[in-house]
Amino acid sequence: MSTLALDARSSDDPAQRARLGEIRDNLIARIAEAETEGWLGEVEGLQVSLAGAEEKLRQLDWGHGQDTAVNLGIPTTRGDR
């Protein structure tokens, strides 16, 4: 089982996202192979690794919008309602 030791919040490197995509694709292929061969323990371990890779990808995707301005509207007081 592989361990993903990448901190998605510390880097916005496009190469990191590409590498995580490759890792995810490889894990999917390895899960299919393990299922075909009947290696149930291997399937379970690879699924855990796949979940970790997908979470890191979500963190990277989420981080891209963090610096975007958000319109919060104009504040009102109780008398303005």
C-alpha positions in Angstrom: 0.0 0.0 0.0 1.3 3.4 -0.9 1.3 6.4 1.4 0.6 9.9 0.1 2.7 12.4 2.1 1.8 15.4 0.0 0.4 18.5 1.8 -2.0 19.9 -0.7 -2.4 23.1 1.2 1.3 24.0 1.2 1.8 24.0 -2.6 -0.2 25.1 -5.6 2.1 23.4 -8.0 0.4 22.2 -11.2 2.9 19.3 -11.5 1.7 18.1 -8.0 -1.9 17.9 -9.2 -0.8 16.1 -12.4 1.2 13.6 -10.3 -1.7 13.0 -8.0 -3.9 12.3 -11.0 -1.4 9.7 -12.3 -1.3 8.1 -8.8 -5.1 8.0 -8.8 -5.3 6.4 -12.2 -2.6 3.9 -11.3 -4.5 3.0 -8.1 -7.7 2.4 -10.1 -5.9 0.1 -12.4 -4.3 -1.8 -9.5 -7.7 -2.2 -7.8 -9.1 -3.7 -11.0 -6.2 -6.1 -11.2 -6.5 -7.1 -7.6 -10.2 -7.7 -7.9 -9.6 -9.8 -11.0 -7.0 -11.9 -9.1 -9.2 -12.1 -6.0 -6.7 -10.3 -3.8 -9.3 -8.9 -1.4 -6.9 -7.6 1.2 -5.0 -5.8 -1.5 -8.2 -4.3 -2.9 -9.1 -2.9 0.5 -5.6 -1.3 1.0 -5.6 0.2 -2.5 -9.1 1.6 -1.9 -7.8 3.4 1.2 -4.9 4.8 -0.8 -7.3 5.9 -3.6 -9.5 7.7 -1.1 -6.5 9.6 0.2 -5.4 10.6 -3.4 -8.9 11.8 -4.2 -9.1 13.8 -1.0 -5.7 15.5 -1.8 -7.0 16.3 -5.3 -10.2 17.8 -3.8 -8.0 19.9 -1.4 -6.0 21.2 -4.4 -9.1 22.0 -6.4 -10.7 23.7 -3.4 -7.6 25.8 -2.8 -7.7 27.3 -6.2 -10.8 29.5 -5.3 -9.5 30.6 -1.9 -8.1 34.0 -3.1 -11.3 34.9 -5.0 -13.3 37.9 -3.8 -16.8 37.1 -2.6 -19.6 39.6 -2.7 -21.1 39.7 0.8 -23.7 42.4 0.0 -24.2 45.7 1.8 -24.5 45.5 5.6 -27.8 46.8 7.0 -28.8 47.9 10.5 -32.0 46.8 12.2 -33.8 50.0 11.1 -33.0 49.4 7.4 -35.1 46.2 7.2 
